[in-house]
């Protein structure tokens, strides 16, 4: 995505093994509510659906990407919030403005130092 004025725009994709399209849509809606309720000033925009499978059970479905716009100073809090939202086998993939992609799972959270390093890489864009 891109860096515009004072906000960073991140493309967010949610996936969960075995989930169908309706489940992913429900997860997306829940994530948007969670982020909005955190009062970080993050605004979500929907992107067009783009399933990477047919949506059949057993496959991993990634649909309906979101764009989150966040001021750089609140990016660490957003990343921590996204990590805390992950449970089970959910995954969140984030594409940064500089093209770098990061995937978060419930089994591997970034430490504070790793978040700082991620922000430094993002600022090199």
C-alpha positions in Angstrom: 0.0 0.0 0.0 1.3 3.5 0.3 2.4 6.2 2.7 0.2 9.3 2.2 0.7 12.5 4.2 0.6 11.6 7.8 -1.0 8.1 7.6 0.4 4.8 6.7 -2.0 2.6 4.7 -1.6 -1.2 5.4 -3.3 -3.9 3.4 -4.7 -6.5 5.9 -5.8 -10.0 4.9 -7.4 -12.5 7.3 -7.2 -16.2 6.8 -8.3 -19.3 8.8 -7.9 -22.9 7.8 -11.2 -24.6 7.0 -13.1 -21.3 7.1 -15.7 -20.5 4.4 -16.4 -17.1 3.0 -19.1 -16.3 5.5 -16.7 -17.1 8.4 -14.0 -14.9 7.0 -16.4 -12.1 6.5 -17.5 -12.4 10.2 -13.8 -12.4 11.3 -13.2 -9.3 9.2 -16.2 -7.6 10.7 -15.0 -8.5 14.2 -11.5 -7.2 13.5 -12.8 -3.9 12.2 -15.0 -3.5 15.4 -12.0 -4.4 17.6 -9.7 -1.9 15.9 -12.4 0.9 16.0 -13.1 0.3 19.7 -9.4 0.6 20.5 -9.7 4.4 19.7 -6.4 4.5 17.8 -7.9 6.7 15.1 -7.5 3.8 12.6 -10.0 3.8 9.7 -10.8 0.6 7.8 -11.7 0.4 4.1 -12.9 -2.7 2.3 -11.2 -4.0 -0.8 -12.9 -6.2 -3.4 -13.1 -9.9 -2.5 -10.3 -12.0 -3.8 -10.5 -15.6 -2.6 -7.4 -17.7 -3.0 -9.4 -20.9 -3.0 -12.9 -21.9 -3.9 -14.0 -21.5 -0.3 -14.5 -25.2 0.2 -13.9 -26.6 3.7 -10.4 -27.6 4.4 -8.8 -24.9 2.2 -7.4 -21.6 3.5 -9.6 -18.8 2.3 -8.3 -15.2 2.1 -11.0 -12.7 1.1 -12.0 -9.1 1.5 -8.8 -7.4 2.3 -9.0 -4.3 4.4 -7.0 -1.2 4.3 -6.1 0.3 7.7 -4.9 3.9 7.8 -2.8 4.7 10.9 -0.5 7.5 11.9 3.1 6.1 12.3 3.3 6.8 16.0 0.3 4.5 16.6 1.6 1.7 14.4 3.1 -0.3 17.3 -0.2 -0.2 19.2 -2.0 -1.4 16.1 0.4 -4.3 15.6 0.0 -5.3 19.2 -3.8 -5.1 18.9 -3.8 -7.3 15.7 -1.6 -9.8 17.5 -3.9 -9.9 20.5 -6.9 -10.5 18.2 -5.4 -13.7 16.8 -6.6 -16.9 18.4 -6.7 -20.5 17.2 -5.2 -20.8 13.7 -6.1 -17.4 12.4 -3.5 -15.5 10.4 -3.2 -11.9 9.4 -1.0 -10.9 6.5 0.0 -7.2 6.3 1.5 -5.6 3.2 3.5 -2.5 4.1 3.7 0.6 2.0 7.3 -0.4 0.9 6.0 -3.7 -0.4 7.3 -5.7 2.7 4.9 -8.4 3.8 4.5 -9.6 7.4 2.4 -12.5 8.6 1.1 -12.8 12.2 -0.2 -16.0 13.7 -1.4 -16.8 17.2 1.6 -19.1 17.7 4.2 -16.4 17.1 3.8 -12.9 18.4 6.4 -10.2 17.8 8.4 -9.0 20.8 8.5 -5.2 21.5 12.0 -5.2 19.9 10.8 -7.0 16.8 8.0 -4.4 16.5 10.5 -1.6 16.7 12.7 -3.3 14.1 9.6 -3.6 11.8 8.8 0.1 12.2 12.4 0.9 11.3 12.2 -1.2 8.1 8.9 0.5 7.3 10.5 3.9 7.7 13.2 3.0 5.2 10.5 3.1 2.4 
